[in-house]
Amino acid sequence: MINNYINKNVKIGHVHLKVSNLDRSLDFYCGVLGFIVKQRIDNQAAFIAAGNYHHHIGLNTWESKDGRSPPLGTTGLYHLAILYPERKDLADALKRLQENNISLLGASDHGVSEALYLEDPDKNGVELYWDKPRSLWPKDQNQNLNMYTQPLNLKSLLAEFKTTFK
């Protein structure tokens, strides 16, 4: 095995998704989740972001206009993960999903993070999550990270919304 590690400061900059209907995808990512359109190219592509970044997500129909989602059992993107800065922001996302009748596929506490799992209109997997403070990350007796998957208490998460956004 080669021990040439990537620079620890490298970050994943953005994801670009093939979608079948640009307006429908913008309704989901902007209308529900709250991203902002930074640039749009007719009905072919849009670049969206949180805040002033050039784009976090690219959406395009260049090869996929009116296309079908890949069937189960094929390779491709499992999910994109959107990191929220605080638990209250994840609570806000859950509230937005509920207000728009968008079903969750799952909701998990991983010890290091809390996550909501769903699909976008093209059946792309989406994870909405926040990282817990590092001081709370579970460790084993040797101080190695010890992540797990347990059900996320959605009532507790929504209570965060109610106390923060009165």
Secondary structure, DSSP 4 states (H G I P E B T S, - for coil): ----PPPTT-----EEEE-S-HHHHHIIIIIIT--EEEEEETTTEEEEESTTSS-SEEEE-TTTTTPPPPPTTS-S---EEEEESSHHHHHHHHHHHHHTTPPPSEEEE-SSEEEEEEE-TT--EEEEEEEPPGGGS-B-TTS-B----EE--HHHHHHHHHHH--
